Amino acid sequence: MGPKTEQSTRLKLKHLQGKHRDLDKIIAHNEKDSSPESWHLLKSLKKKKLYLKDQITSLKNSLFK
């Protein structure tokens, strides 16, 4: 991996980690609400969080091989 590609990957990783943290905050806030609408929102947010976690893991693996 060249230096420019590595830098780009690191920037993308930081961005995804920030989005992951933001989702954590939103999920924690919405877990207090027990309405059916909130449950569906939480389910969707948790899926997005898991998807981001997979992307983060993949990028880390490509950086630290």
N, CA, C and O atoms as a Maestro MAE file, in Angstrom:
{
 s_m_m2io_version
 :::
 2.0.0
}

f_m_ct {
 s_m_title
 :::
 protein
 m_atom[260] {
  # First column is atom index #
  i_m_mmod_type
  r_m_x_coord
  r_m_y_coord
  r_m_z_coord
  i_m_residue_number
  s_m_chain_name
  s_m_pdb_residue_name
  s_m_pdb_atom_name
  i_m_atomic_number
  :::
  1 25 0.858 -1.172 0.000 1 A "MET " " N  " 7
  2 3 0.000 0.000 0.000 1 A "MET " " CA " 6
  3 2 0.903 1.232 0.000 1 A "MET " " C  " 6
  4 15 1.775 1.371 0.857 1 A "MET " " O  " 8
  5 25 0.687 2.128 -0.970 2 A "GLY " " N  " 7
  6 3 1.484 3.338 -1.055 2 A "GLY " " CA " 6
  7 2 1.118 4.335 0.023 2 A "GLY " " C  " 6
  8 15 0.074 4.210 0.662 2 A "GLY " " O  " 8
  9 25 1.983 5.338 0.231 3 A "PRO " " N  " 7
  10 3 1.733 6.321 1.291 3 A "PRO " " CA " 6
  11 2 0.432 7.105 1.083 3 A "PRO " " C  " 6
  12 15 -0.279 7.400 2.044 3 A "PRO " " O  " 8
  13 25 0.129 7.435 -0.159 4 A "LYS " " N  " 7
  14 3 -1.092 8.199 -0.431 4 A "LYS " " CA " 6
  15 2 -2.335 7.342 -0.162 4 A "LYS " " C  " 6
  16 15 -3.317 7.827 0.399 4 A "LYS " " O  " 8
  17 25 -2.285 6.084 -0.560 5 A "THR " " N  " 7
  18 3 -3.397 5.165 -0.323 5 A "THR " " CA " 6
  19 2 -3.574 4.915 1.168 5 A "THR " " C  " 6
  20 15 -4.698 4.855 1.666 5 A "THR " " O  " 8
  21 25 -2.450 4.768 1.882 6 A "GLU " " N  " 7
  22 3 -2.522 4.537 3.328 6 A "GLU " " CA " 6
  23 2 -3.133 5.753 4.034 6 A "GLU " " C  " 6
  24 15 -3.955 5.602 4.938 6 A "GLU " " O  " 8
  25 25 -2.736 6.938 3.623 7 A "GLN " " N  " 7
  26 3 -3.276 8.157 4.232 7 A "GLN " " CA " 6
  27 2 -4.778 8.258 3.965 7 A "GLN " " C  " 6
  28 15 -5.549 8.603 4.860 7 A "GLN " " O  " 8
  29 25 -5.183 7.961 2.752 8 A "SER " " N  " 7
  30 3 -6.598 7.986 2.392 8 A "SER " " CA " 6
  31 2 -7.388 6.970 3.214 8 A "SER " " C  " 6
  32 15 -8.493 7.258 3.672 8 A "SER " " O  " 8
  33 25 -6.818 5.786 3.396 9 A "THR " " N  " 7
  34 3 -7.471 4.735 4.183 9 A "THR " " CA " 6
  35 2 -7.601 5.164 5.643 9 A "THR " " C  " 6
  36 15 -8.634 4.930 6.271 9 A "THR " " O  " 8
  37 25 -6.557 5.789 6.181 10 A "ARG " " N  " 7
  38 3 -6.601 6.251 7.572 10 A "ARG " " CA " 6
  39 2 -7.666 7.337 7.761 10 A "ARG " " C  " 6
  40 15 -8.366 7.351 8.774 10 A "ARG " " O  " 8
  41 25 -7.788 8.241 6.791 11 A "LEU " " N  " 7
  42 3 -8.809 9.285 6.872 11 A "LEU " " CA " 6
  43 2 -10.213 8.682 6.828 11 A "LEU " " C  " 6
  44 15 -11.100 9.093 7.576 11 A "LEU " " O  " 8
  45 25 -10.400 7.710 5.947 12 A "LYS " " N  " 7
  46 3 -11.694 7.043 5.860 12 A "LYS " " CA " 6
  47 2 -12.006 6.308 7.163 12 A "LYS " " C  " 6
  48 15 -13.144 6.315 7.631 12 A "LYS " " O  " 8
  49 25 -10.988 5.675 7.743 13 A "LEU " " N  " 7
  50 3 -11.147 4.967 9.007 13 A "LEU " " CA " 6
  51 2 -11.581 5.927 10.108 13 A "LEU " " C  " 6
  52 15 -12.498 5.620 10.869 13 A "LEU " " O  " 8
  53 25 -10.934 7.083 10.201 14 A "LYS " " N  " 7
  54 3 -11.306 8.078 11.219 14 A "LYS " " CA " 6
  55 2 -12.750 8.543 11.023 14 A "LYS " " C  " 6
  56 15 -13.500 8.701 11.987 14 A "LYS " " O  " 8
  57 25 -13.121 8.755 9.776 15 A "HIS " " N  " 7
  58 3 -14.484 9.191 9.461 15 A "HIS " " CA " 6
  59 2 -15.508 8.144 9.902 15 A "HIS " " C  " 6
  60 15 -16.511 8.476 10.534 15 A "HIS " " O  " 8
  61 25 -15.251 6.899 9.570 16 A "LEU " " N  " 7
  62 3 -16.173 5.819 9.938 16 A "LEU " " CA " 6
  63 2 -16.245 5.635 11.452 16 A "LEU " " C  " 6
  64 15 -17.315 5.364 11.996 16 A "LEU " " O  " 8
  65 25 -15.114 5.780 12.127 17 A "GLN " " N  " 7
  66 3 -15.116 5.658 13.588 17 A "GLN " " CA " 6
  67 2 -15.941 6.775 14.219 17 A "GLN " " C  " 6
  68 15 -16.630 6.555 15.215 17 A "GLN " " O  " 8
  69 25 -15.871 7.968 13.644 18 A "GLY " " N  " 7
  70 3 -16.684 9.087 14.131 18 A "GLY " " CA " 6
  71 2 -18.164 8.816 13.945 18 A "GLY " " C  " 6
  72 15 -18.965 9.073 14.843 18 A "GLY " " O  " 8
  73 25 -18.530 8.293 12.774 19 A "LYS " " N  " 7
  74 3 -19.932 7.949 12.526 19 A "LYS " " CA " 6
  75 2 -20.402 6.863 13.489 19 A "LYS " " C  " 6
  76 15 -21.542 6.894 13.953 19 A "LYS " " O  " 8
  77 25 -19.529 5.906 13.788 20 A "HIS " " N  " 7
  78 3 -19.852 4.815 14.708 20 A "HIS " " CA " 6
  79 2 -20.126 5.371 16.106 20 A "HIS " " C  " 6
  80 15 -21.082 4.961 16.764 20 A "HIS " " O  " 8
  81 25 -19.282 6.308 16.560 21 A "ARG " " N  " 7
  82 3 -19.482 6.944 17.874 21 A "ARG " " CA " 6
  83 2 -20.786 7.736 17.902 21 A "ARG " " C  " 6
  84 15 -21.519 7.701 18.890 21 A "ARG " " O  " 8
  85 25 -21.069 8.446 16.817 22 A "ASP " " N  " 7
  86 3 -22.319 9.216 16.737 22 A "ASP " " CA " 6
  87 2 -23.529 8.300 16.861 22 A "ASP " " C  " 6
  88 15 -24.485 8.617 17.569 22 A "ASP " " O  " 8
  89 25 -23.484 7.163 16.170 23 A "LEU " " N  " 7
  90 3 -24.585 6.202 16.265 23 A "LEU " " CA " 6
  91 2 -24.740 5.673 17.685 23 A "LEU " " C  " 6
  92 15 -25.859 5.457 18.151 23 A "LEU " " O  " 8
  93 25 -23.628 5.465 18.370 24 A "ASP " " N  " 7
  94 3 -23.677 5.026 19.773 24 A "ASP " " CA " 6
  95 2 -24.489 6.015 20.611 24 A "ASP " " C  " 6
  96 15 -25.344 5.620 21.404 24 A "ASP " " O  " 8
  97 25 -24.211 7.293 20.425 25 A "LYS " " N  " 7
  98 3 -24.902 8.334 21.187 25 A "LYS " " CA " 6
  99 2 -26.391 8.360 20.858 25 A "LYS " " C  " 6
  100 15 -27.233 8.465 21.750 25 A "LYS " " O  " 8
  101 25 -26.706 8.262 19.575 26 A "ILE " " N  " 7
  102 3 -28.116 8.294 19.146 26 A "ILE " " CA " 6
  103 2 -28.856 7.081 19.686 26 A "ILE " " C  " 6
  104 15 -29.986 7.198 20.159 26 A "ILE " " O  " 8
  105 25 -28.224 5.923 19.616 27 A "ILE " " N  " 7
  106 3 -28.844 4.689 20.111 27 A "ILE " " CA " 6
  107 2 -29.084 4.795 21.620 27 A "ILE " " C  " 6
  108 15 -30.165 4.459 22.105 27 A "ILE " " O  " 8
  109 25 -28.087 5.256 22.348 28 A "ALA " " N  " 7
  110 3 -28.230 5.390 23.809 28 A "ALA " " CA " 6
  111 2 -29.379 6.335 24.152 28 A "ALA " " C  " 6
  112 15 -30.140 6.078 25.085 28 A "ALA " " O  " 8
  113 25 -29.502 7.410 23.411 29 A "HIS " " N  " 7
  114 3 -30.582 8.369 23.653 29 A "HIS " " CA " 6
  115 2 -31.956 7.753 23.372 29 A "HIS " " C  " 6
  116 15 -32.908 7.979 24.119 29 A "HIS " " O  " 8
  117 25 -32.051 6.988 22.307 30 A "ASN " " N  " 7
  118 3 -33.340 6.422 21.896 30 A "ASN " " CA " 6
  119 2 -33.727 5.159 22.660 30 A "ASN " " C  " 6
  120 15 -34.886 4.747 22.617 30 A "ASN " " O  " 8
  121 25 -32.786 4.546 23.348 31 A "GLU " " N  " 7
  122 3 -33.115 3.344 24.110 31 A "GLU " " CA " 6
  123 2 -34.018 3.655 25.302 31 A "GLU " " C  " 6
  124 15 -34.640 2.755 25.865 31 A "GLU " " O  " 8
  125 25 -34.087 4.915 25.680 32 A "LYS " " N  " 7
  126 3 -34.936 5.324 26.803 32 A "LYS " " CA " 6
  127 2 -36.417 5.310 26.429 32 A "LYS " " C  " 6
  128 15 -37.287 5.237 27.296 32 A "LYS " " O  " 8
  129 25 -36.685 5.380 25.142 33 A "ASP " " N  " 7
  130 3 -38.061 5.408 24.644 33 A "ASP " " CA " 6
  131 2 -38.487 3.989 24.277 33 A "ASP " " C  " 6
  132 15 -37.768 3.288 23.565 33 A "ASP " " O  " 8
  133 25 -39.639 3.570 24.754 34 A "SER " " N  " 7
  134 3 -40.077 2.191 24.493 34 A "SER " " CA " 6
  135 2 -41.209 2.107 23.476 34 A "SER " " C  " 6
  136 15 -41.892 1.086 23.393 34 A "SER " " O  " 8
  137 25 -41.410 3.156 22.711 35 A "SER " " N  " 7
  138 3 -42.485 3.131 21.721 35 A "SER " " CA " 6
  139 2 -42.125 2.222 20.549 35 A "SER " " C  " 6
  140 15 -40.945 1.994 20.285 35 A "SER " " O  " 8
  141 25 -43.130 1.700 19.844 36 A "PRO " " N  " 7
  142 3 -42.849 0.833 18.682 36 A "PRO " " CA " 6
  143 2 -42.024 1.543 17.608 36 A "PRO " " C  " 6
  144 15 -41.170 0.928 16.969 36 A "PRO " " O  " 8
  145 25 -42.278 2.833 17.412 37 A "GLU " " N  " 7
  146 3 -41.516 3.583 16.410 37 A "GLU " " CA " 6
  147 2 -40.038 3.637 16.804 37 A "GLU " " C  " 6
  148 15 -39.149 3.496 15.965 37 A "GLU " " O  " 8
  149 25 -39.802 3.841 18.087 38 A "SER " " N  " 7
  150 3 -38.434 3.896 18.579 38 A "SER " " CA " 6
  151 2 -37.748 2.545 18.412 38 A "SER " " C  " 6
  152 15 -36.564 2.488 18.077 38 A "SER " " O  " 8
  153 25 -38.473 1.468 18.642 39 A "TRP " " N  " 7
  154 3 -37.908 0.128 18.500 39 A "TRP " " CA " 6
  155 2 -37.442 -0.106 17.061 39 A "TRP " " C  " 6
  156 15 -36.365 -0.657 16.836 39 A "TRP " " O  " 8
  157 25 -38.254 0.312 16.093 40 A "HIS " " N  " 7
  158 3 -37.884 0.141 14.679 40 A "HIS " " CA " 6
  159 2 -36.677 1.009 14.334 40 A "HIS " " C  " 6
  160 15 -35.791 0.586 13.591 40 A "HIS " " O  " 8
  161 25 -36.650 2.213 14.871 41 A "LEU " " N  " 7
  162 3 -35.511 3.098 14.636 41 A "LEU " " CA " 6
  163 2 -34.239 2.484 15.225 41 A "LEU " " C  " 6
  164 15 -33.195 2.470 14.574 41 A "LEU " " O  " 8
  165 25 -34.329 1.981 16.447 42 A "LEU " " N  " 7
  166 3 -33.173 1.366 17.084 42 A "LEU " " CA " 6
  167 2 -32.653 0.171 16.289 42 A "LEU " " C  " 6
  168 15 -31.446 -0.004 16.125 42 A "LEU " " O  " 8
  169 25 -33.571 -0.636 15.804 43 A "LYS " " N  " 7
  170 3 -33.183 -1.803 15.004 43 A "LYS " " CA " 6
  171 2 -32.395 -1.361 13.772 43 A "LYS " " C  " 6
  172 15 -31.365 -1.949 13.444 43 A "LYS " " O  " 8
  173 25 -32.875 -0.340 13.103 44 A "SER " " N  " 7
  174 3 -32.207 0.178 11.918 44 A "SER " " CA " 6
  175 2 -30.839 0.777 12.262 44 A "SER " " C  " 6
  176 15 -29.854 0.540 11.562 44 A "SER " " O  " 8
  177 25 -30.792 1.553 13.344 45 A "LEU " " N  " 7
  178 3 -29.526 2.178 13.746 45 A "LEU " " CA " 6
  179 2 -28.492 1.132 14.141 45 A "LEU " " C  " 6
  180 15 -27.312 1.279 13.825 45 A "LEU " " O  " 8
  181 25 -28.918 0.093 14.818 46 A "LYS " " N  " 7
  182 3 -27.989 -0.963 15.228 46 A "LYS " " CA " 6
  183 2 -27.446 -1.727 14.026 46 A "LYS " " C  " 6
  184 15 -26.293 -2.159 14.034 46 A "LYS " " O  " 8
  185 25 -28.264 -1.895 12.999 47 A "LYS " " N  " 7
  186 3 -27.779 -2.540 11.769 47 A "LYS " " CA " 6
  187 2 -26.725 -1.665 11.099 47 A "LYS " " C  " 6
  188 15 -25.702 -2.164 10.629 47 A "LYS " " O  " 8
  189 25 -26.980 -0.348 11.056 48 A "LYS " " N  " 7
  190 3 -26.009 0.577 10.468 48 A "LYS " " CA " 6
  191 2 -24.704 0.559 11.257 48 A "LYS " " C  " 6
  192 15 -23.614 0.585 10.685 48 A "LYS " " O  " 8
  193 25 -24.837 0.514 12.586 49 A "LYS " " N  " 7
  194 3 -23.660 0.487 13.449 49 A "LYS " " CA " 6
  195 2 -22.839 -0.777 13.192 49 A "LYS " " C  " 6
  196 15 -21.611 -0.718 13.126 49 A "LYS " " O  " 8
  197 25 -23.501 -1.898 13.050 50 A "LEU " " N  " 7
  198 3 -22.812 -3.156 12.771 50 A "LEU " " CA " 6
  199 2 -22.114 -3.110 11.408 50 A "LEU " " C  " 6
  200 15 -20.986 -3.583 11.266 50 A "LEU " " O  " 8
  201 25 -22.793 -2.537 10.409 51 A "TYR " " N  " 7
  202 3 -22.208 -2.394 9.085 51 A "TYR " " CA " 6
  203 2 -20.944 -1.523 9.158 51 A "TYR " " C  " 6
  204 15 -19.924 -1.851 8.552 51 A "TYR " " O  " 8
  205 25 -21.020 -0.415 9.903 52 A "LEU " " N  " 7
  206 3 -19.857 0.451 10.058 52 A "LEU " " CA " 6
  207 2 -18.722 -0.289 10.761 52 A "LEU " " C  " 6
  208 15 -17.558 -0.152 10.382 52 A "LEU " " O  " 8
  209 25 -19.058 -1.065 11.773 53 A "LYS " " N  " 7
  210 3 -18.044 -1.835 12.503 53 A "LYS " " CA " 6
  211 2 -17.329 -2.803 11.560 53 A "LYS " " C  " 6
  212 15 -16.111 -2.965 11.640 53 A "LYS " " O  " 8
  213 25 -18.078 -3.438 10.678 54 A "ASP " " N  " 7
  214 3 -17.472 -4.352 9.693 54 A "ASP " " CA " 6
  215 2 -16.523 -3.597 8.761 54 A "ASP " " C  " 6
  216 15 -15.435 -4.081 8.448 54 A "ASP " " O  " 8
  217 25 -16.945 -2.401 8.318 55 A "GLN " " N  " 7
  218 3 -16.094 -1.591 7.444 55 A "GLN " " CA " 6
  219 2 -14.820 -1.157 8.171 55 A "GLN " " C  " 6
  220 15 -13.728 -1.187 7.603 55 A "GLN " " O  " 8
  221 25 -14.974 -0.755 9.428 56 A "ILE " " N  " 7
  222 3 -13.826 -0.336 10.233 56 A "ILE " " CA " 6
  223 2 -12.840 -1.486 10.385 56 A "ILE " " C  " 6
  224 15 -11.635 -1.301 10.217 56 A "ILE " " O  " 8
  225 25 -13.343 -2.660 10.699 57 A "THR " " N  " 7
  226 3 -12.491 -3.837 10.862 57 A "THR " " CA " 6
  227 2 -11.753 -4.157 9.564 57 A "THR " " C  " 6
  228 15 -10.563 -4.473 9.580 57 A "THR " " O  " 8
  229 25 -12.455 -4.074 8.462 58 A "SER " " N  " 7
  230 3 -11.842 -4.353 7.167 58 A "SER " " CA " 6
  231 2 -10.718 -3.359 6.860 58 A "SER " " C  " 6
  232 15 -9.650 -3.754 6.391 58 A "SER " " O  " 8
  233 25 -10.958 -2.076 7.123 59 A "LEU " " N  " 7
  234 3 -9.931 -1.067 6.875 59 A "LEU " " CA " 6
  235 2 -8.732 -1.277 7.801 59 A "LEU " " C  " 6
  236 15 -7.585 -1.156 7.369 59 A "LEU " " O  " 8
  237 25 -8.991 -1.588 9.061 60 A "LYS " " N  " 7
  238 3 -7.884 -1.836 9.989 60 A "LYS " " CA " 6
  239 2 -7.059 -3.033 9.520 60 A "LYS " " C  " 6
  240 15 -5.829 -3.008 9.578 60 A "LYS " " O  " 8
  241 25 -7.728 -4.060 9.064 61 A "ASN " " N  " 7
  242 3 -7.004 -5.238 8.572 61 A "ASN " " CA " 6
  243 2 -6.133 -4.898 7.378 61 A "ASN " " C  " 6
  244 15 -5.017 -5.406 7.262 61 A "ASN " " O  " 8
  245 25 -6.623 -4.046 6.488 62 A "SER " " N  " 7
  246 3 -5.833 -3.687 5.310 62 A "SER " " CA " 6
  247 2 -4.643 -2.802 5.685 62 A "SER " " C  " 6
  248 15 -3.613 -2.833 5.012 62 A "SER " " O  " 8
  249 25 -4.779 -2.016 6.749 63 A "LEU " " N  " 7
  250 3 -3.683 -1.153 7.181 63 A "LEU " " CA " 6
  251 2 -2.599 -1.904 7.935 63 A "LEU " " C  " 6
  252 15 -1.413 -1.609 7.790 63 A "LEU " " O  " 8
  253 25 -3.008 -2.865 8.733 64 A "PHE " " N  " 7
  254 3 -2.076 -3.492 9.660 64 A "PHE " " CA " 6
  255 2 -1.699 -4.919 9.273 64 A "PHE " " C  " 6
  256 15 -1.451 -5.759 10.138 64 A "PHE " " O  " 8
  257 25 -1.658 -5.184 7.993 65 A "LYS " " N  " 7
  258 3 -1.248 -6.523 7.530 65 A "LYS " " CA " 6
  259 2 0.228 -6.690 7.683 65 A "LYS " " C  " 6
  260 15 0.768 -7.745 7.350 65 A "LYS " " O  " 8
  :::
 }
 m_bond[259] {
  # First column is bond index #
  i_m_from
  i_m_to
  i_m_order
  :::
  1 1 2 1
  2 2 3 1
  3 3 4 2
  4 3 5 1
  5 5 6 1
  6 6 7 1
  7 7 8 2
  8 7 9 1
  9 9 10 1
  10 10 11 1
  11 11 12 2
  12 11 13 1
  13 13 14 1
  14 14 15 1
  15 15 16 2
  16 15 17 1
  17 17 18 1
  18 18 19 1
  19 19 20 2
  20 19 21 1
  21 21 22 1
  22 22 23 1
  23 23 24 2
  24 23 25 1
  25 25 26 1
  26 26 27 1
  27 27 28 2
  28 27 29 1
  29 29 30 1
  30 30 31 1
  31 31 32 2
  32 31 33 1
  33 33 34 1
  34 34 35 1
  35 35 36 2
  36 35 37 1
  37 37 38 1
  38 38 39 1
  39 39 40 2
  40 39 41 1
  41 41 42 1
  42 42 43 1
  43 43 44 2
  44 43 45 1
  45 45 46 1
  46 46 47 1
  47 47 48 2
  48 47 49 1
  49 49 50 1
  50 50 51 1
  51 51 52 2
  52 51 53 1
  53 53 54 1
  54 54 55 1
  55 55 56 2
  56 55 57 1
  57 57 58 1
  58 58 59 1
  59 59 60 2
  60 59 61 1
  61 61 62 1
  62 62 63 1
  63 63 64 2
  64 63 65 1
  65 65 66 1
  66 66 67 1
  67 67 68 2
  68 67 69 1
  69 69 70 1
  70 70 71 1
  71 71 72 2
  72 71 73 1
  73 73 74 1
  74 74 75 1
  75 75 76 2
  76 75 77 1
  77 77 78 1
  78 78 79 1
  79 79 80 2
  80 79 81 1
  81 81 82 1
  82 82 83 1
  83 83 84 2
  84 83 85 1
  85 85 86 1
  86 86 87 1
  87 87 88 2
  88 87 89 1
  89 89 90 1
  90 90 91 1
  91 91 92 2
  92 91 93 1
  93 93 94 1
  94 94 95 1
  95 95 96 2
  96 95 97 1
  97 97 98 1
  98 98 99 1
  99 99 100 2
  100 99 101 1
  101 101 102 1
  102 102 103 1
  103 103 104 2
  104 103 105 1
  105 105 106 1
  106 106 107 1
  107 107 108 2
  108 107 109 1
  109 109 110 1
  110 110 111 1
  111 111 112 2
  112 111 113 1
  113 113 114 1
  114 114 115 1
  115 115 116 2
  116 115 117 1
  117 117 118 1
  118 118 119 1
  119 119 120 2
  120 119 121 1
  121 121 122 1
  122 122 123 1
  123 123 124 2
  124 123 125 1
  125 125 126 1
  126 126 127 1
  127 127 128 2
  128 127 129 1
  129 129 130 1
  130 130 131 1
  131 131 132 2
  132 131 133 1
  133 133 134 1
  134 134 135 1
  135 135 136 2
  136 135 137 1
  137 137 138 1
  138 138 139 1
  139 139 140 2
  140 139 141 1
  141 141 142 1
  142 142 143 1
  143 143 144 2
  144 143 145 1
  145 145 146 1
  146 146 147 1
  147 147 148 2
  148 147 149 1
  149 149 150 1
  150 150 151 1
  151 151 152 2
  152 151 153 1
  153 153 154 1
  154 154 155 1
  155 155 156 2
  156 155 157 1
  157 157 158 1
  158 158 159 1
  159 159 160 2
  160 159 161 1
  161 161 162 1
  162 162 163 1
  163 163 164 2
  164 163 165 1
  165 165 166 1
  166 166 167 1
  167 167 168 2
  168 167 169 1
  169 169 170 1
  170 170 171 1
  171 171 172 2
  172 171 173 1
  173 173 174 1
  174 174 175 1
  175 175 176 2
  176 175 177 1
  177 177 178 1
  178 178 179 1
  179 179 180 2
  180 179 181 1
  181 181 182 1
  182 182 183 1
  183 183 184 2
  184 183 185 1
  185 185 186 1
  186 186 187 1
  187 187 188 2
  188 187 189 1
  189 189 190 1
  190 190 191 1
  191 191 192 2
  192 191 193 1
  193 193 194 1
  194 194 195 1
  195 195 196 2
  196 195 197 1
  197 197 198 1
  198 198 199 1
  199 199 200 2
  200 199 201 1
  201 201 202 1
  202 202 203 1
  203 203 204 2
  204 203 205 1
  205 205 206 1
  206 206 207 1
  207 207 208 2
  208 207 209 1
  209 209 210 1
  210 210 211 1
  211 211 212 2
  212 211 213 1
  213 213 214 1
  214 214 215 1
  215 215 216 2
  216 215 217 1
  217 217 218 1
  218 218 219 1
  219 219 220 2
  220 219 221 1
  221 221 222 1
  222 222 223 1
  223 223 224 2
  224 223 225 1
  225 225 226 1
  226 226 227 1
  227 227 228 2
  228 227 229 1
  229 229 230 1
  230 230 231 1
  231 231 232 2
  232 231 233 1
  233 233 234 1
  234 234 235 1
  235 235 236 2
  236 235 237 1
  237 237 238 1
  238 238 239 1
  239 239 240 2
  240 239 241 1
  241 241 242 1
  242 242 243 1
  243 243 244 2
  244 243 245 1
  245 245 246 1
  246 246 247 1
  247 247 248 2
  248 247 249 1
  249 249 250 1
  250 250 251 1
  251 251 252 2
  252 251 253 1
  253 253 254 1
  254 254 255 1
  255 255 256 2
  256 255 257 1
  257 257 258 1
  258 258 259 1
  259 259 260 2
  :::
 }
}
